[in-house]
Amino acid sequence: MNFDTQTQSPAAPLDVEAIRRHFPALHDGVTMFSRARRRTPTLLATFAGVQSSAVSEFLAQQGVNAPASSFYGYETSELLGLGEAGGVRIGLAPYNNDRDVARLLDALNAFFSRATG
């Protein structure tokens, strides 16, 4: 995600949980992989019938950096059944804030509204 210079309030680590709660409403076939409660607040998501690269490219156009790949974890990606395509990696850092999370969720809503509408 991009740093939002307009606010100084950092995102809480549990914002990844807010994102996780929102995802099922976006797309029926969402799968999420994360250990954010115990580690870095990072989420890897896939969406059934949708290429991760298409989601990533759309998010980039909306100013959200959420790349798609296996992220050098090819073996793990294979074991999860994701192959080389991997998933969309969404990570929060101490400098992200609620507006960054809202921008991500708005962009995902726009992507899936466009894809299904």
C-alpha distances in whole Angstrom, upper triangle without the diagonal:
4,7,9,12,14,14,15,15,13,11,14,14,16,13,13,16,16,13,16,19,17,17,21,21,19,21,24,24,20,20,18,18,17,19,16,19,21,18,14,12,11,12,14,15,18,19,23,24,21,20,16,16,17,14,12,13,13,10,9,12,11,8,5,5,7,10,13,16,18,16,20,21,23,26,24,22,26,27,25,26,23,24,23,20,19,16,12,10,8,7,7,8,11,10,7,10,12,11,7,9,11,9,8,12,13,12,13,16,17,17,19,21,22,22,25,26
4,6,9,12,12,13,14,13,12,16,16,18,15,16,19,18,16,19,22,20,20,24,24,22,24,27,27,24,24,22,22,21,22,19,22,23,21,17,15,15,16,18,19,21,23,27,27,24,23,19,19,19,17,14,15,15,11,10,12,11,7,6,7,10,12,16,19,21,19,22,24,26,29,27,26,29,31,28,30,26,28,26,23,22,19,16,14,11,11,10,10,12,9,8,10,12,10,7,10,12,10,10,14,15,13,15,18,18,18,21,23,23,24,27,28
4,6,9,9,10,11,10,11,14,16,18,15,16,20,19,18,21,23,22,22,26,26,24,27,30,30,26,27,24,24,22,23,20,22,24,21,17,16,16,18,20,22,24,26,30,31,27,26,23,22,23,20,18,19,18,15,14,16,14,10,10,10,13,16,20,22,24,22,25,26,29,32,30,28,32,33,31,33,29,31,29,27,25,22,19,17,14,12,10,9,10,6,6,8,11,10,8,11,13,12,12,16,17,16,18,21,21,22,24,26,26,28,30,31
4,6,6,8,10,10,11,15,17,18,16,17,20,19,18,21,23,21,23,26,26,24,27,30,31,27,28,25,26,24,25,22,24,26,23,20,18,18,20,22,23,26,27,31,32,29,28,25,24,24,21,19,20,19,16,15,16,14,11,11,13,15,19,22,25,27,25,28,29,32,35,32,31,35,36,33,35,32,33,32,29,28,25,21,19,16,15,12,12,12,8,7,7,10,8,7,11,12,10,12,15,15,16,18,20,20,22,24,25,26,28,30,30
4,6,7,10,11,13,17,19,21,19,21,24,22,21,25,26,25,26,30,29,28,31,34,34,31,32,29,29,27,28,25,26,28,26,22,21,22,23,26,27,30,31,35,36,32,31,28,28,28,25,23,23,22,19,18,19,17,14,14,16,19,22,25,28,30,28,31,32,35,38,36,34,38,39,37,38,35,37,35,32,31,28,25,22,20,18,15,14,13,9,10,10,12,10,10,14,15,14,16,19,19,19,22,24,24,25,28,29,29,31,33,34
4,7,10,12,14,17,20,21,19,21,24,22,22,25,26,25,26,30,29,28,31,34,35,32,32,30,31,29,30,26,27,29,28,24,22,23,25,27,28,31,32,35,36,33,33,30,29,29,26,24,25,23,20,20,20,17,15,16,18,21,24,27,30,32,30,34,35,37,40,38,37,40,41,39,40,37,39,37,34,33,30,26,24,21,20,17,16,15,12,11,10,11,9,11,14,14,13,16,19,18,19,22,23,23,25,28,28,29,31,33,33
4,6,8,11,14,17,19,16,19,21,20,20,24,24,23,25,29,28,27,30,34,34,31,31,29,29,27,27,24,25,27,25,22,20,22,24,26,27,30,31,35,37,33,33,30,30,30,27,25,26,25,21,21,22,19,17,17,18,21,24,28,30,32,30,33,34,37,39,37,36,40,40,38,39,37,38,37,35,33,30,26,24,20,19,15,14,13,10,9,8,9,8,10,13,13,14,16,18,18,20,22,23,24,26,28,29,30,32,34,34
4,6,10,12,15,17,16,19,21,20,20,24,25,24,26,30,29,29,32,35,35,32,32,29,29,26,26,23,23,25,23,21,19,21,23,26,28,31,32,36,38,35,34,31,31,31,28,26,28,27,23,23,24,21,19,18,19,22,25,28,31,32,30,33,33,37,39,36,36,39,40,37,39,37,39,37,35,33,30,27,24,21,18,15,13,10,8,9,8,10,11,12,14,15,16,18,20,21,22,24,25,26,28,30,31,32,34,36,36
4,7,9,12,14,13,16,18,17,18,21,22,21,24,27,27,27,30,32,33,29,29,26,27,24,24,20,20,22,21,19,17,19,21,25,26,29,31,34,36,34,33,30,30,31,27,26,27,26,23,23,25,22,19,18,19,21,24,28,30,31,29,32,32,35,37,35,34,38,38,35,38,35,37,36,34,32,29,25,23,19,17,13,12,9,8,8,6,8,9,11,12,14,15,17,18,19,21,23,24,25,27,29,30,31,33,34,35
4,6,9,12,10,13,15,15,16,19,20,20,22,25,26,25,28,31,31,27,27,23,23,21,20,16,17,19,17,15,13,16,18,21,23,26,28,32,34,31,31,27,28,29,25,24,26,25,21,21,24,21,18,17,17,18,22,25,27,28,26,28,29,32,34,31,31,34,34,32,34,32,34,33,31,28,26,22,20,16,13,10,8,6,5,5,5,8,10,10,11,13,15,15,17,19,20,21,23,25,26,27,29,31,32,33,34
4,6,8,7,9,12,11,12,15,16,16,18,22,22,22,25,27,27,23,23,20,20,17,17,13,14,16,15,13,10,13,15,18,20,23,25,29,31,28,28,25,26,26,23,21,24,23,19,20,22,19,17,15,16,16,20,22,25,25,24,27,27,30,31,28,28,32,32,29,31,29,31,31,29,26,23,20,17,14,11,8,8,6,7,5,4,6,9,8,8,11,13,13,14,17,18,19,20,22,23,25,26,28,29,30,32
4,5,6,8,10,10,12,14,15,16,18,21,22,22,25,27,27,23,23,19,19,16,15,12,11,14,13,12,9,13,15,18,20,24,25,29,31,29,29,26,27,28,24,23,26,25,22,23,25,22,21,18,19,18,22,24,26,26,24,27,27,30,31,28,28,31,31,28,31,29,32,31,29,26,23,21,18,15,12,9,9,8,10,8,8,8,12,12,10,13,16,15,16,19,20,20,22,24,25,26,28,30,30,32,33
4,5,7,8,10,11,12,14,16,17,20,21,22,24,26,25,21,20,17,16,13,12,8,8,10,10,8,6,10,12,16,18,21,23,27,30,28,28,24,26,27,23,22,25,25,21,23,25,23,21,18,18,17,20,22,23,23,22,24,23,27,28,24,25,28,27,25,28,26,29,29,27,24,21,19,16,13,10,8,8,8,11,10,10,11,14,13,11,15,17,16,16,20,21,20,22,25,25,26,28,30,30,31,33
4,5,5,7,9,10,11,13,15,17,19,19,22,23,23,19,18,15,15,12,11,8,7,11,11,11,8,11,12,15,17,20,22,25,28,27,27,24,26,27,23,22,26,25,21,23,26,23,22,19,19,18,21,22,24,24,23,26,24,27,28,25,25,28,27,24,27,26,29,29,27,24,21,19,16,13,12,10,11,11,14,12,11,11,15,14,11,14,17,15,15,18,20,19,20,23,24,24,26,28,29,29,31
4,5,5,6,9,10,11,13,16,17,17,19,21,21,18,18,15,15,13,13,10,10,14,13,12,8,10,11,14,15,19,20,24,26,24,25,22,23,24,20,20,23,22,18,20,22,20,19,16,16,15,19,20,22,23,22,25,24,27,28,25,24,28,27,24,27,25,28,28,26,23,19,17,15,11,10,8,10,11,12,10,9,8,11,10,7,10,13,12,11,15,16,16,17,20,21,21,23,25,26,26,28
4,5,5,6,9,10,11,14,15,15,17,19,19,15,14,11,11,9,10,7,9,12,11,10,6,7,7,11,12,15,17,21,23,22,22,19,21,21,18,17,21,20,17,19,22,19,18,15,15,13,16,17,19,20,19,22,21,23,25,21,21,24,24,21,23,21,24,24,22,19,16,14,12,9,8,7,10,12,14,11,11,11,13,12,9,12,14,11,11,15,16,14,16,19,19,19,22,24,24,25,27
4,5,5,6,9,10,12,14,15,17,18,18,15,14,11,12,10,10,8,8,12,13,12,9,10,9,13,13,16,18,21,24,22,23,20,23,23,20,20,23,22,19,22,24,22,21,18,19,17,19,20,22,22,22,24,23,25,26,22,22,25,24,21,24,22,26,26,24,21,18,16,14,12,12,11,14,15,17,14,14,13,15,14,11,13,16,14,13,16,18,16,17,20,21,20,22,25,25,25,27
4,5,5,6,9,11,12,13,16,17,18,15,15,13,14,13,14,12,12,16,16,15,11,12,11,14,14,17,18,21,24,22,23,21,23,23,19,19,23,21,18,21,23,20,20,17,18,17,20,21,23,24,23,27,25,28,29,25,24,28,27,23,25,24,27,28,25,22,19,17,16,12,13,12,15,16,17,14,13,10,13,12,9,10,13,11,10,13,15,14,14,18,19,18,20,23,23,23,25
4,5,5,6,10,11,11,13,15,15,12,12,10,12,11,13,11,13,16,16,15,11,11,9,11,11,14,14,18,20,19,19,17,19,19,15,16,19,17,15,18,20,17,17,14,15,13,16,17,19,20,20,24,23,25,26,23,22,25,24,21,23,21,24,24,22,19,15,13,12,9,11,11,14,16,17,13,13,11,13,11,8,9,11,9,7,11,12,10,12,15,15,15,17,20,20,20,22
4,5,5,8,10,11,12,13,13,10,10,7,10,9,12,10,12,15,15,15,11,11,8,10,9,12,13,16,19,18,19,17,19,20,16,17,20,19,17,20,22,20,20,17,17,15,17,17,19,20,20,23,22,23,24,21,20,23,22,18,20,19,22,23,21,18,15,13,13,11,12,13,16,18,20,16,16,15,16,15,11,13,15,12,10,14,15,12,14,17,17,16,18,21,20,20,23
4,6,7,8,10,12,13,14,11,12,10,13,13,15,13,14,17,18,18,14,14,12,14,12,15,15,17,20,20,21,19,22,22,18,20,23,21,19,22,24,21,22,19,20,18,21,21,23,23,24,27,25,27,28,24,23,26,25,21,23,22,25,27,24,21,18,16,16,14,15,16,19,20,22,18,17,15,17,16,13,13,16,13,11,14,16,13,13,17,17,16,18,21,21,20,22
4,6,6,7,10,12,13,10,12,11,14,15,17,16,17,20,20,19,16,15,13,14,12,14,13,16,19,18,19,18,20,19,16,17,20,18,16,20,21,18,19,17,18,16,19,19,22,23,24,27,26,27,29,25,24,26,26,22,23,22,25,26,23,21,17,15,16,13,15,16,19,21,21,18,17,14,15,15,11,11,13,11,8,11,12,10,10,13,14,13,14,17,17,17,19
4,5,5,7,9,10,7,9,9,12,13,16,15,17,20,20,19,16,14,11,12,9,10,10,12,15,14,16,14,17,16,13,15,18,16,15,18,20,18,19,16,17,15,17,17,19,20,21,25,23,24,26,22,20,23,23,19,20,18,22,23,20,17,14,12,13,12,15,16,20,22,23,19,18,16,17,16,12,13,14,11,8,11,12,9,9,13,12,11,13,16,15,15,18
4,5,6,6,8,6,9,10,13,15,18,18,19,22,22,22,19,17,14,14,11,11,10,12,14,14,17,16,19,18,15,18,21,19,18,21,23,21,22,20,21,18,20,19,21,22,24,27,25,26,27,23,21,24,23,19,20,19,22,24,21,19,16,15,16,15,18,19,23,25,26,23,22,20,21,20,16,16,17,15,12,14,15,11,11,15,14,12,14,17,15,15,17
4,6,7,10,9,12,13,17,18,21,20,22,25,25,24,21,20,17,17,14,14,12,14,16,15,18,17,20,19,16,18,21,18,18,21,22,20,22,20,21,19,21,21,23,25,26,30,28,29,30,27,25,27,27,23,23,22,25,26,23,22,18,17,19,17,20,21,24,26,27,23,22,19,20,19,16,15,16,14,11,12,14,11,9,13,13,10,11,15,14,13,15
4,7,9,8,11,13,16,18,21,20,22,25,25,24,20,19,15,15,12,12,9,12,13,12,15,14,17,15,12,15,17,15,14,18,19,17,19,17,19,16,18,18,21,22,24,27,26,27,28,25,23,25,25,22,22,20,23,24,21,19,16,14,16,15,18,20,23,26,26,22,21,19,19,18,15,14,14,12,9,10,11,7,6,10,9,6,8,11,11,10,13
4,6,6,10,12,16,18,21,21,23,26,26,25,22,19,16,15,11,10,7,8,10,10,13,13,16,14,12,15,17,15,16,19,20,19,21,19,20,17,19,17,20,21,23,27,25,25,27,24,21,23,23,19,19,18,21,22,19,18,15,14,17,16,20,21,25,28,28,25,24,22,22,21,18,17,18,15,12,14,13,10,9,12,10,7,10,12,10,9,13
4,6,9,12,16,18,22,22,24,27,27,26,23,21,17,16,13,11,8,8,10,11,15,15,18,17,15,18,21,19,19,23,24,23,25,22,23,20,21,19,21,22,25,28,26,26,26,24,21,23,22,19,18,18,21,23,20,19,16,16,19,19,22,24,28,30,31,27,27,25,25,24,21,20,21,18,16,17,17,13,13,15,14,11,13,15,13,11,15
4,7,10,13,16,20,21,23,25,25,25,22,20,16,14,10,8,5,5,8,9,12,12,16,15,14,17,19,18,19,22,23,23,24,22,22,19,19,17,18,19,22,24,23,22,23,20,18,19,19,15,14,14,17,19,16,15,13,14,17,17,21,23,27,30,31,27,27,26,26,24,21,22,22,18,17,19,18,14,15,17,14,12,15,16,13,13,17
4,7,10,13,17,17,19,22,22,21,18,16,12,10,7,6,4,6,10,10,12,11,15,15,12,15,18,17,16,20,21,21,22,19,19,16,17,15,16,17,19,22,20,20,21,18,16,18,18,14,14,13,16,18,15,13,11,11,13,14,17,19,23,26,27,24,24,22,23,21,18,19,19,16,14,16,16,12,13,16,14,11,15,17,14,14,18
4,7,10,14,15,17,19,19,19,16,14,10,8,6,5,6,8,12,12,13,12,15,16,14,15,19,19,18,21,23,22,23,20,19,16,16,14,15,15,17,20,17,18,18,15,13,15,14,11,11,11,14,16,14,12,9,11,12,13,16,18,22,25,26,23,24,23,24,22,19,20,21,17,16,19,18,14,16,19,17,15,18,20,18,18,22
4,6,10,11,14,15,15,15,13,10,7,6,4,7,9,11,15,14,15,12,16,17,14,15,19,19,17,20,23,22,22,18,18,14,15,13,14,14,15,18,16,17,18,14,13,15,15,11,13,12,15,17,15,12,9,10,10,10,13,15,19,22,23,20,21,21,22,19,16,18,19,15,15,18,18,14,17,19,17,16,20,22,20,20,24
4,7,9,12,13,12,13,11,9,6,5,6,9,12,14,17,17,16,14,17,19,16,16,20,21,19,21,24,23,23,19,18,15,15,14,13,12,13,16,13,15,15,11,11,14,13,9,12,11,15,16,15,11,9,10,10,11,12,15,18,21,23,20,22,22,23,21,18,20,21,17,17,21,20,17,20,22,20,20,23,25,23,24,27
4,5,8,9,9,9,8,6,5,6,9,12,15,18,21,20,19,16,19,21,18,18,22,22,20,22,25,24,23,19,18,15,16,15,15,14,14,16,14,16,17,13,13,16,15,12,16,15,17,18,17,14,12,12,10,10,10,12,15,18,20,18,20,20,22,19,17,20,20,17,17,21,21,18,21,24,22,22,25,27,25,26,29
4,6,6,6,8,8,8,8,10,12,16,19,21,24,23,23,20,23,25,22,21,25,25,23,24,28,26,25,22,20,17,18,18,18,16,16,17,15,18,18,14,15,18,17,15,18,18,20,21,20,17,15,15,13,12,12,13,15,17,20,19,20,20,23,21,18,21,23,20,20,24,24,21,24,27,26,25,28,30,29,30,33
4,5,5,5,4,6,7,10,13,16,19,22,25,24,24,20,23,24,21,20,24,24,21,23,26,24,23,19,18,16,18,18,19,18,17,19,17,20,21,17,18,21,20,18,21,20,22,23,22,18,16,15,12,11,9,10,12,13,16,15,16,17,20,17,15,18,20,17,18,21,22,20,22,25,24,24,27,29,28,30,32
4,6,8,7,9,11,14,16,19,22,25,28,27,27,24,26,28,25,24,27,28,24,26,29,27,26,22,22,20,21,22,22,21,20,22,20,23,23,20,21,24,22,20,23,23,26,26,25,21,20,19,16,14,13,12,14,15,18,17,18,18,21,19,17,20,22,20,20,24,24,23,25,28,27,27,30,32,31,32,34
4,7,8,10,12,15,18,21,24,27,30,29,28,25,27,29,26,25,29,29,26,28,31,29,28,24,23,21,22,23,23,21,20,21,19,22,22,19,20,23,22,20,24,23,25,26,26,22,20,20,17,16,14,14,15,15,19,19,20,21,24,22,20,23,25,22,23,27,27,25,28,31,30,30,33,35,34,35,37
4,6,8,11,13,16,20,23,26,29,27,27,23,25,27,25,23,26,27,24,25,29,27,25,22,20,18,19,20,20,18,17,18,17,20,20,17,19,22,21,19,23,22,24,24,23,20,19,18,15,14,11,11,12,13,17,17,18,20,22,20,19,22,23,21,22,26,25,24,27,29,28,29,32,33,33,34,37
4,6,9,12,15,19,22,25,28,26,25,21,23,25,22,20,24,24,21,22,25,24,22,19,17,15,17,18,18,17,15,17,16,19,20,17,18,22,21,20,23,21,23,23,22,19,17,16,12,11,8,8,8,10,13,13,16,17,20,17,16,20,20,18,20,23,23,22,25,27,26,27,30,31,31,32,35
4,7,10,13,17,20,23,26,24,23,19,21,23,20,18,22,22,19,20,23,21,20,16,15,13,15,17,17,17,16,18,17,20,22,18,19,22,22,20,22,21,23,23,21,18,16,14,11,8,6,6,7,10,12,11,13,14,16,14,12,16,17,15,16,19,19,18,21,24,23,24,26,28,28,29,31
4,7,10,14,17,20,23,20,19,16,18,20,17,15,19,19,16,17,21,20,18,14,13,10,12,13,14,14,12,15,14,17,19,16,15,19,19,17,19,17,19,19,18,14,12,10,7,6,4,6,9,12,14,12,15,16,17,14,13,16,17,14,15,18,18,16,20,22,21,21,24,26,25,27,29
4,6,10,13,16,19,17,17,13,16,17,14,13,17,18,15,17,20,19,18,14,13,10,11,12,13,12,12,15,14,16,18,14,14,17,17,14,17,14,17,17,15,12,9,8,6,5,6,9,12,15,17,15,16,16,18,15,13,16,16,13,13,17,16,14,17,20,18,18,22,23,22,24,26
4,7,10,13,16,14,13,10,13,15,12,12,15,16,14,16,19,19,18,15,13,10,10,9,10,9,10,13,12,14,15,12,10,14,14,11,13,11,13,14,12,8,6,5,5,6,9,12,15,18,20,18,19,19,20,17,15,18,18,14,15,18,16,14,17,19,17,17,21,22,20,22,25
4,7,10,13,11,11,8,11,13,10,11,14,15,13,16,18,18,18,15,14,10,11,9,11,11,13,16,14,15,17,14,12,15,15,12,13,10,13,14,11,9,5,5,7,8,11,14,17,21,22,19,20,20,20,18,15,17,17,13,13,16,15,12,15,17,14,14,18,19,17,18,22
4,7,9,8,8,6,10,11,9,11,14,14,14,17,19,19,20,17,16,12,12,9,11,11,14,17,15,15,17,14,11,14,14,11,11,8,12,13,10,8,5,6,9,11,14,18,21,24,25,22,24,23,23,20,18,19,19,15,15,17,16,12,15,17,14,13,17,17,15,16,20
4,6,5,7,7,11,10,9,12,14,14,14,17,19,19,20,17,17,14,14,12,13,15,17,20,19,19,20,18,15,16,17,14,13,11,14,15,12,11,8,9,12,14,17,20,24,27,27,24,25,24,24,21,19,19,19,15,15,16,15,11,13,15,12,10,14,15,12,13,16
4,6,8,9,13,12,12,15,17,17,17,20,22,22,24,21,21,18,17,14,16,16,20,22,20,20,21,19,15,16,17,14,12,11,14,16,13,12,11,12,16,17,21,24,27,30,31,28,29,27,27,25,23,23,22,19,18,20,18,14,16,17,14,12,15,16,12,13,17
4,7,9,12,11,11,14,16,16,17,20,21,22,24,22,22,19,18,15,16,18,21,23,22,21,22,21,17,18,19,16,14,12,15,16,13,14,12,14,17,19,23,26,29,33,33,30,31,29,29,26,24,25,23,20,19,20,18,15,16,17,13,12,15,14,11,12,15
4,6,9,7,8,11,12,12,14,16,17,18,20,18,18,15,15,12,14,16,19,21,21,20,22,20,17,18,20,17,15,12,14,15,11,12,10,11,15,16,20,23,26,30,30,27,28,27,26,23,22,22,20,17,17,18,15,12,14,14,11,10,13,12,9,11,14
4,5,5,7,9,10,11,13,15,16,17,19,17,16,13,12,9,11,13,16,18,18,17,19,18,15,16,18,16,14,11,12,12,8,10,8,9,13,15,19,22,25,29,29,26,27,27,26,23,22,23,21,18,18,19,16,14,16,16,12,12,16,15,12,14,17
4,5,5,6,9,10,11,12,14,16,17,14,13,10,8,6,8,10,13,16,16,15,18,16,13,15,17,15,14,10,11,11,7,7,5,6,9,12,15,19,22,25,25,23,24,24,23,20,19,20,18,15,16,17,14,12,15,15,12,12,16,15,13,16,19
4,5,5,6,9,10,10,12,14,15,13,12,10,8,5,8,11,13,16,17,16,19,18,15,17,20,17,16,13,13,11,8,9,8,8,11,13,16,19,22,26,25,23,25,25,24,20,20,21,19,16,17,18,15,13,16,16,12,14,17,16,14,17,20
4,5,5,6,9,10,11,13,14,13,13,11,10,9,12,15,17,20,20,20,23,22,18,20,22,20,19,15,16,15,11,12,11,10,13,14,18,21,24,27,26,24,25,25,23,20,20,20,17,15,16,16,13,11,14,13,9,11,14,12,10,14,16
4,6,5,6,9,10,11,13,11,11,9,9,8,12,15,16,20,20,20,23,21,18,20,22,19,18,15,17,16,12,12,9,7,10,11,15,18,21,24,23,20,22,21,20,17,16,16,14,11,12,13,9,8,11,11,7,9,12,11,10,13,16
4,5,5,6,9,10,11,8,8,6,5,6,10,13,14,17,18,18,22,20,17,20,22,19,19,15,17,15,11,12,9,6,9,10,13,16,18,22,21,18,20,20,19,16,15,16,14,11,13,14,10,10,13,13,10,12,15,15,14,17,19
4,5,5,6,9,10,9,9,9,8,9,12,16,16,19,21,21,24,23,20,23,25,23,22,18,19,17,13,14,12,10,12,13,16,18,21,24,23,20,22,22,20,17,17,18,15,13,15,15,11,11,14,13,10,13,16,14,14,17,19
4,5,5,7,9,9,10,10,10,11,15,18,19,23,23,24,27,25,22,25,27,24,24,20,21,20,16,17,14,11,14,14,17,19,21,24,23,20,21,20,18,16,16,16,12,11,12,12,8,9,11,9,7,10,12,11,11,15,16
4,5,5,6,5,7,7,9,11,14,18,18,21,22,23,26,24,22,25,26,24,24,20,22,20,17,16,13,10,11,11,13,15,17,20,19,16,17,17,15,12,12,13,9,7,10,10,6,7,10,9,8,11,13,13,13,17,18
4,5,5,5,6,7,8,11,14,18,17,21,22,23,27,25,23,25,28,25,25,21,22,20,17,17,15,12,12,12,14,16,17,20,19,16,18,18,16,13,14,15,11,10,13,13,9,11,14,13,11,15,17,16,16,20,21
4,6,7,9,11,12,14,17,21,21,24,26,27,30,29,26,29,31,28,28,24,25,23,20,20,18,15,16,15,17,19,21,23,21,19,20,20,17,15,16,15,12,11,14,13,9,12,14,12,11,14,16,14,15,19,19
4,6,9,11,13,15,19,22,22,25,27,28,31,29,27,30,31,29,29,25,26,25,21,21,18,15,16,14,16,17,19,21,19,16,17,16,13,11,13,12,8,8,11,9,6,10,12,10,10,14,14,14,15,18,19
4,6,9,12,15,18,22,21,24,26,27,30,29,26,29,31,29,29,25,27,25,22,21,18,15,15,13,14,15,16,18,16,13,15,15,12,10,12,12,8,9,12,11,9,12,14,13,13,17,18,17,19,22,22
4,6,9,12,16,19,18,21,22,24,27,25,23,26,28,25,26,22,24,22,19,18,15,12,11,9,11,11,13,16,14,11,13,13,11,8,10,11,7,6,10,10,8,10,13,13,12,15,17,17,18,21,22
4,6,10,13,16,14,18,19,21,24,22,20,24,26,23,24,20,21,19,17,16,13,10,9,8,9,11,12,15,14,12,14,15,14,10,12,14,11,9,13,14,11,12,16,16,15,17,20,19,20,23,24
4,7,10,13,12,15,16,18,21,19,17,20,22,20,20,17,18,16,14,12,10,6,5,5,8,10,13,16,16,13,16,16,16,12,12,14,12,9,12,14,11,11,15,15,13,16,19,19,18,21,23
4,7,10,9,13,14,15,18,17,15,18,20,18,18,15,15,13,11,10,8,6,6,8,10,13,15,19,19,17,19,20,19,16,16,18,16,13,15,17,14,13,17,17,15,17,20,20,19,22,24
4,7,8,12,12,13,16,15,12,15,17,15,15,11,12,10,7,7,5,4,6,9,12,15,18,22,22,20,22,23,22,19,18,20,18,15,17,18,15,14,18,18,15,17,20,19,18,21,24
4,5,8,9,9,12,12,9,12,14,13,13,9,9,7,5,5,6,7,8,11,14,17,19,23,24,22,25,25,25,22,21,23,21,18,20,22,19,18,21,22,19,20,23,23,21,24,27
4,6,5,6,9,8,6,9,11,10,11,8,8,6,6,4,7,9,9,13,14,18,20,24,25,23,26,27,27,24,23,25,24,20,22,25,22,20,24,25,22,22,26,26,24,26,29
4,5,7,10,10,9,12,14,13,15,12,11,9,10,8,9,10,9,12,13,16,17,21,22,21,24,26,26,22,22,25,23,20,22,25,22,21,25,26,23,24,28,27,26,28,31
4,6,8,9,9,11,13,14,15,13,12,10,11,10,12,13,12,15,16,19,20,24,25,24,27,29,30,26,25,28,27,24,26,29,26,25,28,29,26,28,31,31,29,32,35
4,6,5,6,9,10,11,12,11,10,9,11,9,11,13,12,15,16,19,21,24,26,25,28,29,30,26,25,28,28,24,26,29,26,25,28,29,27,27,31,31,29,31,34
4,5,5,6,9,10,10,9,7,6,9,8,11,14,14,18,19,22,24,27,29,28,31,32,32,29,28,30,29,26,27,30,27,25,29,30,27,27,31,31,28,31,34
4,5,5,6,9,10,10,9,9,12,11,14,17,16,20,21,24,26,29,31,30,33,34,35,31,30,33,32,28,29,32,30,28,31,32,29,29,33,33,31,32,36
4,5,5,6,9,9,9,10,12,9,12,15,14,17,18,22,23,27,29,28,30,31,32,29,27,30,29,26,27,30,28,25,28,30,27,27,31,31,29,31,34
4,5,5,6,5,6,7,8,6,9,12,12,16,17,21,23,27,28,27,29,30,31,27,25,28,27,24,25,27,25,23,26,27,24,24,28,28,25,27,31
4,5,5,6,5,7,10,8,11,15,16,19,21,25,27,31,32,31,33,33,34,31,29,31,31,27,28,30,28,25,28,30,26,26,30,30,27,29,32
4,5,8,8,11,13,11,13,17,17,20,22,25,27,31,33,31,33,33,35,31,29,32,32,28,28,31,29,26,29,31,28,27,31,31,28,30,33
4,6,8,11,11,9,10,14,15,17,19,23,25,29,30,29,30,30,32,29,26,29,28,25,25,28,26,23,26,27,25,24,27,28,25,26,30
4,6,9,10,9,11,14,16,19,21,25,28,31,33,31,32,32,33,30,28,30,29,25,26,28,26,23,26,27,24,23,27,27,24,25,29
4,7,6,5,7,11,13,16,19,22,25,29,30,28,30,30,30,27,25,27,26,23,23,25,23,20,23,24,21,20,24,24,21,23,27
4,5,6,9,13,15,18,21,24,27,31,32,30,32,32,33,29,28,30,29,25,26,28,25,23,26,27,23,23,27,26,23,25,29
4,5,9,12,14,17,20,23,26,29,30,28,31,32,32,28,27,29,28,24,25,27,25,22,26,26,23,23,27,26,23,26,29
4,6,9,11,15,18,22,24,28,28,26,29,29,29,25,24,26,24,21,22,24,21,19,22,22,19,19,23,22,20,22,25
4,7,9,12,15,19,21,25,26,24,26,27,27,23,22,24,23,19,20,23,20,18,21,22,19,19,23,23,20,23,26
4,6,9,13,16,19,23,24,21,23,23,23,20,18,20,19,16,17,19,17,14,18,19,16,16,20,20,18,20,23
4,6,10,13,16,20,20,18,20,20,20,16,15,17,16,12,13,16,13,11,15,16,13,14,18,18,17,19,22
4,6,10,13,17,17,15,17,18,18,15,14,16,15,12,14,17,15,13,17,18,16,17,21,21,20,22,25
4,7,10,14,14,12,14,14,15,11,10,13,12,9,11,14,13,12,15,17,15,17,20,21,20,22,25
4,7,10,11,9,12,13,14,11,10,14,13,11,13,16,15,15,18,20,19,20,23,24,24,26,28
4,7,8,6,9,10,12,9,9,12,13,11,13,16,16,16,19,20,20,22,24,25,26,28,29
4,5,5,9,12,13,10,11,15,15,14,16,19,19,19,22,24,23,25,28,29,29,31,33
4,6,8,11,13,12,12,16,16,16,18,21,21,22,24,26,26,28,30,31,32,34,35
4,6,10,11,10,12,14,15,15,18,19,20,21,23,25,25,27,29,30,31,33,34
4,7,8,6,8,11,11,11,14,16,16,17,20,21,22,24,25,26,28,29,31
4,5,5,7,9,10,11,13,14,16,17,19,20,22,23,24,26,27,29,30
4,5,5,6,9,10,11,12,14,15,16,18,20,21,22,24,26,27,27
4,5,5,6,9,10,10,12,14,15,16,18,20,21,22,24,25,26
4,5,5,6,9,10,11,12,14,15,17,19,20,21,23,24,25
4,5,5,6,9,10,11,12,14,15,17,18,20,21,23,24
4,5,5,6,8,10,10,12,14,15,16,18,20,21,21
4,6,5,6,9,10,10,12,14,15,16,18,20,20
4,6,5,6,9,10,11,12,14,15,16,18,19
4,5,5,6,9,10,11,12,14,15,16,17
4,5,5,6,9,10,10,12,14,15,16
4,5,5,6,9,10,10,12,14,15
4,5,5,6,8,10,10,12,14
4,5,5,6,8,10,11,11
4,6,5,6,8,10,10
4,6,5,6,9,10
4,5,5,6,8
4,5,5,5
4,6,5
4,6
4
